[in-house]
Amino acid sequence: MTSYDQDYGQPAIRELGRRALSDAARTPPRLPLVGPHLESLKAYPPGRPWRELASELGIAPEDMLLLAANENVLGPSKKAIEAAGSALLEAQLYPDGGGTLLKRALSERLSVPTSHLVLGNGSNEIIELLVRSFVGPEETVVTGWPSFVVYRLATQAQGRQAVVDPLREHRYDLRQLAGLVDHRTKLVFIANPNNPTGTHVGHLEVERFLQEISDSAIVVLDEAYYEYVTAEDFPRSLELLSRFPRLVVLRTFSKAYGLAGLRIGYGIMSPELVSYIDRVRQPYNVSSVAQAAALAALSDDAHIERSRVLAQQGLLELAEGAKKLGLEFIPSQANFIVLKVPGDADALQDQLKERGLLVRSMRGYGMPEHIRVTVGTSAMNQKVLAALAEQPRGRP
Ligand SMILES: Cc1ncc(COP(=O)(O)O)c(C=O)c1O
């Protein structure tokens, strides 16, 4: 059995360390602390603890509406909560670094062998691992914009270049995207449905795109909102995996499964790709509590169904409400919707925050007149619509 504290050539490393130290003593290094790629990178801003905000605003925690991060307003499955509690009793043990039980369950559910699966500390981690494992110094990443910002952050953090293609009518345009792929392109990220716009690309478009470019680049279909999708032409991505060995599909337990706080997602890809990621990832990258909760959540189909139905009804309710208010919106396949608001989205975000209603301004995505709202329960959706109804219409 391998152990984490096994001696991986320690004496040789110590010797190298001694030599490096004595060299350093002779010529003190004047190296910059970080490269220009890191100097210019902005950290993803952490949100404020929402309970602290609630107490400052004098709002009861249960009256806060957390609709800014596309989390499941129903919370996790009860089965997942119980399983997480039990797993805590053995928190002194390292987790199963192979994710055996969860991979087995996913394998059965998805009809793919366990050798095709990677677990991550959120699908975020798999995005990072893909960049770190596969994008070499002269290679690039292609993606759309506005889209999930982590594709760009992970690329820049690694000192690699991200080439971004503007969405067309709020959708990825795969023909246009294919035009940006060249001999340097190693990874292509496509969020489907896209965050923040909620739009999707269909099976035939994706298939054509893969036929055109997937001999060279690795194409990542990030399906974080997969469980919410209703579009009939949505890609049957697992079918495509068997034909395109450089295709990767990402999914997560953070959205419909309601486990965002535990950080667990998974990737489906060829065993060859898995083997490289396994070399780069931390041996215990996914906690035992997250693995246990995800395994239990996977067996609770009723909870997923409730979440799906709630999102579909909520999308209709918000869309109808927006129409009545004369607000444009982008039809969505996910558990959120983007609305065009009168005036500045940042100002509206701040104003709604004062009332305990957290939504996301799209200014940072180059959409300064749009907000993204997570779909809530009917009562929550009505509060959002009521707050929007109070906004002055038209521009001064
Ligand atoms: C498109 C997309 N991909 C991935 C993620 C990351 O999810 P996770 O919580 O699994 O890291 C998100 C989260 O917002 C997302 O919107």
The ligand as a Gaussian input file, in Angstrom:
#p B3LYP/6-31G(d) Opt

LIG

0 1
 C      -20.303000      26.829000     -15.626000
 C      -19.779000      26.481000     -14.286000
 N      -18.828000      25.539000     -14.202000
 C      -18.318000      25.174000     -13.018000
 C      -18.737000      25.772000     -11.860000
 C      -18.032000      25.401000     -10.593000
 O      -18.694000      24.556000      -9.827000
 P      -18.021000      23.806000      -8.586000
 O      -18.735000      24.329000      -7.417000
 O      -18.277000      22.367000      -8.896000
 O      -16.566000      24.096000      -8.552000
 C      -19.708000      26.752000     -11.880000
 C      -20.127000      27.425000     -10.639000
 O      -20.708000      28.450000     -10.609000
 C      -20.245000      27.115000     -13.131000
 O      -21.178000      28.070000     -13.228000

